[in-house]
Amino acid sequence: MLMRNGLLVLFALSFGVMAKSENAVALNILVYGATGKVGSHVVDEALRRGHNVTAVSRDPSRIKFQHPNLRAVQGDLLDSASIAKLAVNQDVIIVSVRGGKSKTPESALQRVAVEKVVDVLRTMGDSAPRLIHVGGAGSLVVKPGVLYADELRKGPMPKWLEVEIQGQILALEYLRTVTDVKWSYATPPKNFTNGQRTGKFRIGGDKLMEDDSGKSTISRADFAVALIDEAENAEHMNKRFSVAY
């Protein structure tokens, strides 16, 4: 995977084109949150499959890794003009960002950004790329009428985390009203791990998935596999899908 020390992973260089899914064409993929814990794996997975990646950061100097198919650029998810400029000639936009210092869910980065991206894509018409938004497990259903977020609120929780979780729930609610833009909402399970890429996992829907031992996990590397699978195959158009072991 792409590491924080900025060194390019030789695995990605060696197998970038060879590892591309059978019959998949090279896509142009724009990644917001490319330096994050999930976003860096997404960049790595896309490159190893031979896709062209534009990695976005407010400070592109933070993107130290290099690859022939990688372009590092400056961008701002809260700036419509910036989004519009970067969205040109892209096939897929993947948004994987954490919340900022917002005080309310309505002003959370995820909620505001998803609407700004959708507004830009609407102006692009048939040339608009597809959007894959990485959401949070808080929006998953644990039992009828109860979200995982409801259970989390029963215990102590920092205010910033509560705002971020609720912001992601609002982002999903908003996307479910959108019918004129192609989108997918990808949801991880309760816990991410730093485990290896196996390529083996389950795909679900609104219900939180657990394995036979009651664990709800996925490695960031395998979650990235699921995201690039969706970028290539568009199997969950205008709906949410979840990923877990």
N, C-alpha and C positions, 0 to 999 in steps of 0.2 A: 504494500500500500504506500501511498505518499506520506512521508513522515514530516513532522514539524521542523526537523533540522534542515529541510529544504533539499535533501538529496533525492534525486530521481531514482525510483526503484527500478533496478535492472530488469525485474520480472516484467514490468509494464513495457519497457523498451524492447525486450526480447520477444514478447508474445502479443504485442499490441494488435497487429493485424491478424495473426494466426488464430487468436482466441475469439474473434468475432463470431457471433452465432451463425449457424449455417443458414444460408440464403438471406442474411441480413445485409442491407446496404449501409454504407457509411452515412451516419446522420450528423447534422450540425446541432450540437447540444450546448445550450447556455445554462451555466450552473451558478446560482446565487447561493452564497454560503460555502464557497469552494474551499475555504481554509478551515472549515469546521470539522468536527469529529465525524459527522456523517458525510458532509460535502466532499471531504478529501477522498473518502472511499468511493464516492460516486464518480469523481474525476478519474480516479485510478481504474475503476471498472470500465468506464466508457472508453478510455484510451486503450486498455488491453484488448478491447473488441474492435479497435480500428476506427472508432468514431472521432469526429473533430470536436474539440471541446473549447468553449470560451469560458474561462474561469473568472468570476466577477468578485471584486473586493472594493471597498471604499479606498483601500490603500493597496494597489496592485504589487507594491514592492514586498508585501508579505507573502506573495506567491513565489516561492523560491525554486520550486521544481520546474523542470524543463522537459519538453517532449516535442517532436516535430509536428504533432497534431494538436498542440496546446497553445492557446493564446490567453494571456493574462491581461485583464482590462479593469479600468476603474468604472464603478457603477453605483447607483443608489436606488434601492427599491422604493424609496419614498419620492422619487423624482420621475414623473411621467415621461419627460423628455429623454431622460437617460435610458429608461426602459425601452422606449420606442426606438431609439438609435441602436441599441444592442439587439433588439428582437428581429431586426431585418435579416432575412436569409437564414433564420434558424428554423429547425424542424421541431425542436422540443425545448421548453424552458423548465428546468427543475429548480424549485425554490426550497432550500433547506436552511432556515435561519432560526436562531433563538430570539427570545424577546429582549427588548431593551430595558429602559427604565420607565416604562409607561405606568401610569397610575390606575388606569381602568382597562378592562378587557377590550372595550370599543376602540381604544387608542393603541392597543398592542400592535407591535410591528407586523405580526402575522396577519392580523385582521385587516389592517390598513393596506399592507402591501398586496394582499391577494386581490383586493378590489382595484387597486391601481394597475396591476398587471392585466386583469380582465378588461378594464376600460381600454387599455392600449391595444389588446388583441382584437377587441371589437372594431377598432378603427382600421385594422389591417385586412378585414374581410377574409376571403378565401386563402390569402397568403399567410395568415396568422399561424404561428407555431402552436403546438399543443402545450398545455400547462400540466406539470406534475407537481403538486404541492405536498410537501412532507409535513404531516400533521402530528398530533400527539395522542398517546394512549388514553388520555383522559376522556376522549370522546367515545371510547368503546363501551359497549353495553355489557355489564356483568350479570344482570338479571333484568327481567321485564321492568321497564320504567326507571332503571338505575344505571347511571354511568359510572365508570371507574373514577371519574372526578368527584362524584358524590361520596365515594368511600374515602378518597384521599382527604377530603375536607373534614372528616371525623377526627383526624389527628392534627398535630401541629404542622404548620406549613408557612414558609416565608411568603410575605405578601407578593413579592415579585414573581414567585413561582405560581401562585394562585392566579395572578393576572395573566401569565403566559398560558397556562392551561385553559382558562376561560377564553382567551383570545383565539386559541386554536379551535375551540368548539364553535365560536362565532364564525371563524373562517370557513369551517365545514358547512355550517348553516347557510352562510352566504352563497357558497358555491352551489349548493343544492337548489338555489333559485336561478342559476345561470343555465340557459339552454342554447345560447347562440355562440358559445365559445367552447372548444374542446378542452376538457380538464379531467384530471384524476386526482384523488386525495389519498395519499399513501400513509398508512398508519402502522407504526411499530407496536410491539407488545409492551408489557410493563417495563422490561429492563433490556437495555443494550449491553452487550459484552464486547470485549476485545478479542474474541475468538477468531479462529481462522475462517477463511472463505471455503465453504463446502459445496455451495450451490444447491443444497438440499434444505427445503423449508416448506411450510404450508401457506397457502393463500386463502384468506377468509374475507369476511365482510364486516358487518357492524359489531359482531360479538367478539369480546376479548377471548383469545385463544390461549389455552394452557396445555402443556404436555401431560403425559401419564403421571408424572410426579407432582403436578400442580404448578410447575414453573412456567412463566410467560416471558420468554427471552428470544433474542435473535442477536447474532453478531452484527456489528456495523458493516462488516465486509459482505455478509450475506444479504443484509437489507439493501445494500447498494446493488447487488446482483438483481434483486427483485425490481428495483427502480429502473435499471437499464433494460431488463426484460420488458417492462411496461413501455419504455421509450421505443423499443424496437417493435413490439407487437400490438400495442394499443388495445389491450384486452378489457380494460375497465374504463371505457369512455363515459364521462359525465357521471361517475360514481366513485364511491370510496372503496378501497380494498385494504386489507390488513395482512401483515406478514408475521409469522412466528414459527418456531420449531414445533 
